[in-house]
């Protein structure tokens, strides 16, 4: 029986589940659909999962449920984002800049080389470009305001210094409160996301356990059909219970 794992279920020239998934995501527009659907639980995500499911079925791969596909998409994106964060922290532009970095990246995200070609041109690159554009716009606006503002009169500046300082302190306090609230909200979102990911990993592990049980039970049934005694099956398959097929 072929293995049920995503990267090991290819057989007789048929691609594995992971091959089909990566091929689907490489179709123009699908990687962007994946990124947009990652943050929502609506018809967009359901439609994406349905399309992947149909692609698997077209290749004769029928042992994955839509729930399995959903979990796989979450785990792939999570591992990719984790590696991207680590590379930025280490100020590495490429994951294969050195052997140590390459080993660490491939251990955390085995399909990073494939995913980076799919996701960076859509999500990460566009995000960086947007941030750079905002910084340039803010810098340009500040320069324009500075050029257009008339020079202050010295006596007026001295006269209004107390009021100006008070206003600045008030604005700074207000800004600090906003930053604190924003950080608290971001932390709460991260914690909620981690909880969701932990639950998804539990679901995936349980699914793999169930698959292993099904494989073992089918093997036991085949042994019984071949005439092997129940006692011998119990000895060969110690986790199998004798009353499983009674």
N, C-alpha and C positions, 0 to 999 in steps of 0.2 A: 504494500500500500504506500502511495506517495505521501511524503510528509505534508502536514497541514500548515507549516510555517510559511510566511509570505515569500521568503527568498529561497525556499527549498522545495516548492511544490511543482516545479516545472518537470515535464516528463515527455519522452518521445518527440522531441523537437518543439514541444509546446512551451511558451514562455512562462516564467514564474509569475505569481501574483504581483510581486514588486516590479518586475519588468513591465507588466501591463499598466500598473499605477503610474510609474515614471513616464511611460510612453504617453499616457493620457494627459499628464500634467505638462508635457512638452508641447502639446498642441497649442498654438497661439491663442491666448486669452484664458486658458484653463488655469494657469498658475495664478493669474490675477483674480479669477473667480475664487480660488482656494483661499487667498489672503483675505478677500472681502468677506467670505463666508465664515472665516475662523472666529470672528467676533460676534456672530449672531446665531440664533437658533430659530430660523424662520424658513420660509419656502426656498430661499436661495441656497441654503445649506442642504436641504433635503433634495433639491434638484441636482446639486453637484454629486451627492452620494449616490443617487439613482443612476446618474450617467456612468459613474465609476463601476457600479454594480453590473450594469448592462455590458460594459466593456469586458469585465471579467467573465461573465456568462458567455459572451461571444467567443471567448478563447477556451470554453469548456471548463472554466473554473467556477464551481458552484458551491464550494464549501464555506464561503465567506458570507456572513449576514451583513446587512446594512449597518448594524451596530458595530461589527468588527471593523468595517471600513471607517466609520466615524472615529473610533478609538485610534486607528492607525494614522489617520490624518492629524489628530491631536498630538500624538507622540512624535511624529516626524517634525511637525512645526516647532514643538517644544524643544526638541534636541537641536534643531537648526538655530533657533533663537538663542539658546544657551551658548552655543559655540560662537555665534556672532558677537555676543556680549563679551565673551572671554577674549576674542581677538581684538576687539576695540580696547579693552582694558589693558592688554599687553602691547597695544599700538602696533599690531601686525596687520599688514595689508593683505597678505596671502597666507593661507593655512599651511602651505608647504614651504614657507621661508626657511625652516630648519626641520631636521628630522624629529626633534623632541616635540615641537608644536604639531607636526603632522600626525605623530602617533597619538597624541592627546586628543586631537580633533576627531580622528577616525574612530577612536574608542568611544567618544561621547556621541558621535553622529556618523555611523558608517557610510551613510549616503550623502554626506556633506558635499563632495565634489559634484554630484549630480544636482543636488538641491540648490547650490549656490548659483549655478548657471540659470536655473529656473526662476529663483526668487529675487536675486539681487537686481536684475534689470527692471523688476516690477515694483516690489515693495521697498527694499532698503535704499536703492538708488534714488527713487522718487522722493522718499522721505528726506534723504540728505540734501537733495536739490532744493526741496521746499524750504528746509531750514536755512540753507545758504541764501536763498532768495529773500527770506524774511530778514536775515541779518543785514544784507545789502540794502534793502529797502529802508530799514530803520536807520542805518548809517547815513544814507542819502537824505532822508527827511531831517535828521539832526543837523546836517551840514546846511541844508536850505534854511532851516529856522535860524541857525547861527548867523548866516549871511544877511538875512532880512531884518534881524532885530537891530534897532538903533542902539548905540553905546549909551550906557547909563551915566547920568550925572553923578559926580562924586558925592555931593552934599545929599542928594536924594538917596543914594545907596546907604550912606551912614545913617540917615534918618529912619529908613525902613528895615534896618538890619534885624532888629528885635522881632518884628512881626514876621519877616521872612524866615528867620530861624525857627520860630514857633510853627509856622506852616509846614516847613520841611520836616520837622520832627513828627508832626501829626501824620503827614503823608507816609513817612518811613514806618511809623507804628502801624498804620493801616495796611501798608504793603506787607509787613512782617506777619500780621494776622492772616492775610490772604495766603501767603506762602505756607504758613503753618497748617491752615485748613486744607490747602491743596495737597500738602505732603501726607496729611492724615488720610485724606480720601484715596490718594494713590496707594498708600500702604494697605488700606482696606481692600482695594481692588486686587492688589497682588496676592493678599492672603486668600481672598475668595477664589482667585484663579488657581492657586496652588491646591486648594481643597478639591476643586473640580478635577485637576490633573491626577491627584492621588486616587480619587474615585475611579477615574478612567483606567488607571494602571491596574487597580484591583479587578475591574471588569475584564481587562485583557488577560490577566493572570488566571482568573477563574475560567475564562473561555479556553485557554490553553490546557488547563487541568481537565476540563470536560472533554476536550479533543483526545487527550491521552487516555482517559477512561474509555472512550468509545473505541479507540484503536485496540486497547487491551481486551475489551469485551468481545469485539469481533474476532480477535485472534483465538480467544477461548472457545467461542462458538464453532469456529472452523476446526479446532482440535477435536471437539466433541463429535462433529459431523464426520471426521475421519476415523472415529472409533476409539480415540484415546479415552481412557477411563477418567472418571471424575477425580479420583484420588491422584492420578498422575497430573491432571490439569491443575489441581490444587497445589501440587508440588512445584510445577513449572511456573505457575502464576499465583504466587502466595497472596497477592492483594485481591484476587478474584474470589468471590463467595460462591459456594456450591449451589446455593438456592437462587442464583441470579437468573437461571433460565427455567426454573421449575414453575 
